[in-house]
Amino acid sequence: MGQVSISQIFGKLRGGFVSPLLLRRMGVLGMNARNVNYIARYNDRDKFPVVDDKLSTKRAAARYGIAVPDLIAAFDTQPSRRRVMEVIEPLWQFVIKPARGSGGKGILVIAGRNGDKYVKTSGAEVTALDILRHVSNIHSGLYSLGGKPDRVMVEALVDFDPVFDNYSFEGVPDIRVIVFRGFPVMAMLRCSTHASDGKANLHQGAVGVGIDLASGRSCHAVQRGLRVSQHPDTQMPFGELVVPGWRDLVRLAASCYEMTGLGYLGCDIVLDRKRGPLLLEANARPGLAIQIANGVGLRKRLQHIESLDVEQLEKNVEERVAYSMNQFAAKGSD
Amino acid sequence: MSPRAQVYIIAGLLALMGAGLTIYKNIELGFPLLPGEYRTVWTIEAKVRFTADDGPVKAALTLPREQRNMEVLNESFSSSGYGFNIVSEDDEYRAVWSRRSAFGPQSLFYQLDVHQTPGAALEQPLDLSTQVQKPFLGAREQEAVRLAIYSLVDSARERSSDTETFTTQLLIALGDSRNQDRNLIFGYYKDRSLVDVALVVLSAAEIPAHRIRGLYLEDDRRRLDPEDLLEVYDGERWVVFEPHSGLPGVPKKFFIWQRGGKSLLDVEGGRNSRVTFSVISNDVPAREVAMRSTSREKEALVDFSIYSLPIEQQSIFKLILLVPVGTLVVVLLRVFVGIRTSGTFMPVLLAVAFIETRLFTGLSIFVLILVLGLWVRFYLSRLNLLLVARIAAVVVAVVILMGAISVVSYKLGIEQALTVTFFPMIILAWTIERMSIVWEEDGPYEVVVQAGGSLLVAVLAWWVMTNRYVEHWTFNFPELLLVLLGLILIVGNYTGFRLGELMRFRQLVR
């Protein structure tokens, strides 16, 4: 009896791991390789502030003609808390976020009002006092890297394109595109679920949908590491999912290379009903879950771009997008 | 040069430097590589006694010279009311006590700590006289003695091939109570010792020789008289003989006090002077011996190091030097395993606290404070405080909790919990704050994962840091930190998969 359970545990343990050689052959990029070979090599430290501070990102985006959600106001100091309330008083929908937050931390999305209360996208209600406390926390640097004092941004809530309505539950879907040396290399759609509490973080139970770079169609979908074919809450099959205006979206992502100067970049993009793709934020240290969502390793694609000659690297945005769409199209029908 | 190659070169140089310094310190300075090595240190005390004649007194005691097989670690003297200085005359050191007037029995002490270094040969001084003074054996009544001496010399010469074997044969004959010649000689020189007689016979054979005074080092010996050895010049070098066995070589554990030269003790203005010795052995950690023996030479490595700090600071540094080892553990677990912790190096600080509190006390106190702190923090979050004020409030709450834990556990008789104070309070408060945010944003599961990860790493770091070998090496060979630095640089270059990723990406392979 005891022996059986021990061997079971053993089998489970071994079954839980895969051989690193196999992963390598699959072209999977690991965290260490990402840090040493890509972030350290292609992302200059002095260019980080542009992406680490969302206000700077917005400013740079304006200079390069990249569409972003409207900034309503930004606040620098603690005593401006009263002004924050004045600003949001007439608003029906808005987003409060820290300028230097990371990993989506500290973002408060208000989708409506209910009397004195503010209604979050999840349906939960918060009071004005809660919002004030949140603003104060942001100012004190609770969500910022290294705990430095931070600024508060009040942003207009994106008028989401309804195309994803059935693929997202209690939250907003966004599209992450990895751009390497200006070439888009991989994309995924992050759909929140009931399990993820309306958040788009894959490790919290959101569904990661791999998007074919060539067509904008979903090619693979994963929840908590397991392959799924339909949204767990809305039961919508992912096979029918197509991102509208895909080429524009990829072009927007690719143009972030010029804007930030970062070689290895993750762009988070949302689709607005009227304005099309908007850059939500750029990330100098994008995670590796996109490989799981796509069921494909990143390493081979990155190495392909690294092997390009100088002339090919000097292509403009349009040429790079065309090259990537052609080069990294999903193979087969899965 | 690519950054990667630079890393390997720098890491290699650092490791080489650290290892080289370590080997030098081990071999040349005698720092032990393993903990728990003990060396025997002999404390020898010379006691000079005499009866003063109510007038000016001057006592001079010959002091041992530096010798290769014995290392003098420390010397001290005690002599109340006497002036003391060490004079060097004719390649000899003498301790001189002096006083304008003294009366009655007097005792003067000279003490030194010696460490015997194994294997080193006896040093040959260059300026020992090889001149031979023939003994005065002219008188009539000494005829028989003279004949006996020459007969001894002749028979020894017959049975020997060189000076060394001659001396051995002679000493054997002198020790043989059945030998008639020998008995005759000793009958004449009634109050002389074996070495005295041997010196007379050797000078008759025209062989340069002198006496060596010294002590056999045995534990807990008191009122020892110095013992004599014989040293003979064989034409090229001086050879030491043990007079009773007649064998060449310095006996084991023999400490040479005086070699040739004049008397051991001279007293002016006193009578019945005598010097006796006592010997005690102490087992002292090898590191201490190494420290003491190098201190006089002021080895730069030792002098410009933490050993030059006061003891109290040294014990602090003992702990500080363990911190890099803890960080190495964190680096290894992060890079090769991929354990998520709350605050990258917070586990190291926890491990340092665990060292002081013992593991299980530390673990339970930490969990207790974390749980209570989170509870306090959740209440505080309803009060709409500014962040810094809230964390300050948590700090105060943590301090009160610590005090309460100490008092309650003390009353219950658990004194272990009093070590609660070793936890870094501010760090704890920040951890509580961060954990409560994680709780709000990612749920309690993530809190358990992060706190558990932190604790796991902290326990592993504690386990490595309390290893007696690690403790010994970091404190005695701080230059090993260079090796550690090199290792960290190389690990920082690792681009392979983490253990956690082998699980995380398993769905990709199917």
Interface residues (C-beta under 8 A of the other chain):
Chain A: G16 F17 V18 S19 P20 L22 L23 R24 M26 V28 G30 M31 N32 A33 V36 N37 Q78 K105 L129 L132 R133 S136 N137 H139 S140 G141 L142 Y143 D197 Q204 V222 G225 L226 R227 Q291 I292 G295 V296 G297
Chain B: V335 G338 S381 N384 L386 L387 V388 E433 I437 E441 D442 G443 G492 N493 Y494 T495 G496 F497 R498 L499 E501 L502 M503 R504 F505 R506 Q507 L508 V509
